[in-house]
Amino acid sequence: YNALLEEAIRELKGEEVPKKPAPEIHIPIEAYIPEEYVEEEAQRLGLYKRLSLVEGEEELEELKEEIRDRFGPPPAEVRNLFEVIELKIWLQRYRVQRLEMKAGELRLLLSDGRVDPERLVRAVEESKGKARLTPSGELILEVGGMGWRESIEEAKTFLQRLS
C-alpha cells in the first residue's frame, strides 16, 4: 500500500515514476496475430508493439476496437492475445513478477515487500490446501482440471484477498 501511495504522490508532483517491468507470463495457449488476419508484416509488428505498451484496460479496449474496425472480427489466437495483455495489466497492478501454469498448478512469483505477509499467510491457510508457499517465495495454486481461463480467475480471486 505504501509503495502505491508513494508512486501516486510522485506522479502528482510530476516526478518521473520508474516504469514497472512487465510480468513474465507462461501459459499454454496460442496467443498471436496470424498472418491470415493481418497480412502485412509491418502492420503486425506495429500492433504487437502497441499492444505491448498498453497500460490500462480502457486503453486496451480502445485498441481492440480499432483492430476489429480495421481487420474484422479477431480469430481465437488474437482474442487470446487480448486476454494475455489484460492479464499482464492485472498482474502489474498486483505486483506479480511471474505467472506460470503447468501440471495442474499456477505458480506466481510476487514482488518482494509488495504483499502484507500476514494477509498472505492467512489467505493460504483459508484456501483449504489449494494454495501453498514455497521456500523461494512462490505462491502455488492448485488448479488441476481447470482450463487456463478458470485458473486465471482463481488466481485473481486469491490475490484480491491480499489487497
N, C-alpha and C positions, 0 to 999 in steps of 0.2 A: 504494500500500500504506500509506504513512504517513498519508494522508488518511483511509483506512478505519480505521486504528488509532486516530487521534485522535478520530474520530467515536464509536467504540466506547467509548473511555475516558470521553468526555464523557457518553455515555449512562449508563454505570455509575455515574458520580458524581452522576447525577440532574440534570445541567445540560441546558439546552434545546439540542437539536440542530436546526440550521436545516433546514427541510423542503426536500428536493430538488425542483426544478421537474420536472414531467412532461415526458418527451421528446416531441418532435413526431414523429408517425408519418404518413407519406403512402404508402399502398399501395392499389392499385386493386382494392378488394373491397367488397362490400356487408356492412357491419357495423353493425347497428342492431336495435332491438326493434320488430318490426312491430306495427301496431295489431291485426291479427288474432290475435296471440299474447297480448298484454296490452292489453285493450280500453280500460281506464281510463287516461286521460292522466296523472292524478296518480300512479298506480302506476308507469307507465312512467318518468316523471320521477324518481320516488323510486329506482327501480332504476338508472337512469343515474347518479344521484348516488352511490349506494352503490358501484357498480362503479368510479366514478372515484376513490373514496377507498381502494380495496383496495391494500394494500402488500406482500402476500406470496402465494405460491402456495397455502398452506394456507387462508388467508382467502378467496381466490378459489374454491377447491374447495368450501368451505362455502356460499358464496353461490350457486354454480352448482347445488348440490344443493337448496338452498332454492327456487330459481327452478324447477327441474324438479318439485319436490314441489307447488308452488303452481299452476304453469301447464302442466305436462305436458312432453313431450319438446320441446326447443327446435328451431326451424327453422334452416336453414343460416345465415341472417343473424345469429341470436343466437349460434350456435356460432362464427361468425367474430368476433363482438364479444368473446366469451370469449378467443379466441386473440389478439386485439389487446391486451386487458388483460394477458394473460400476457406478451406481447411487451413491453409498457410496463414491467412489473415487471423483466423481464430486462434491458432497456436501461438502466433506472435502476441496476441492480446493476453494469453495466459502464460507467457514466457516459457513455452516448451521449446527446447533446443532440437529435439529429435523425436519423431514418431515412427515406429517400425511395427509392421504386422507380419507375424509368421507363426506357424504351428499352433493356431488357436490362442495366441497371445498378442496383446497390443502392448508394446514397450514404449514408454515415454521417459525422456530424459528432461527433467525440469531444471531451469536455471538456478544456480546457487543463490540462496538468500531471497528468492522471489516468492516463496510459499511459506506460510506460517507452519513450522514443524509440528506444533500441537494439533492444528487442524488436519494436517496430512495424516498423522498417526491415527487420529480419531476417525477420519474417513476410511482409512484402510481397515481399522477394527470393525467399523459399521458395515463394511462390504460383505461380511459373512464369507470370507475366503475367496472372493472374486478378485481382490486386489492384494498385492504384496509389494514390499520394498526390498531391493537388493542392497548388499553392502556398498555397491558402487553408486547408489543413489537413483537407480532406475525404478520407475513405478511400472509394475506389470499388472495388466488387467486380463483376466481370463475371459476370452470371447469365443471359445470353442463352439462351433456350429452356427455362428453368426456370419452374415455376409459382411463385406467391408463397410457398407453404409451403416449397418446396425452397430458394428464395432466402434465406428467413429462417434455415433450418437452416445454410446455407452461411455466413451472417454469424455465427451463433452459434459455429460451429466455428472460424472465423477469430479471433473475439475471445477465445475461450477460450485460444488460444495466447498471448495477450498478458498473461494474468494469472499 
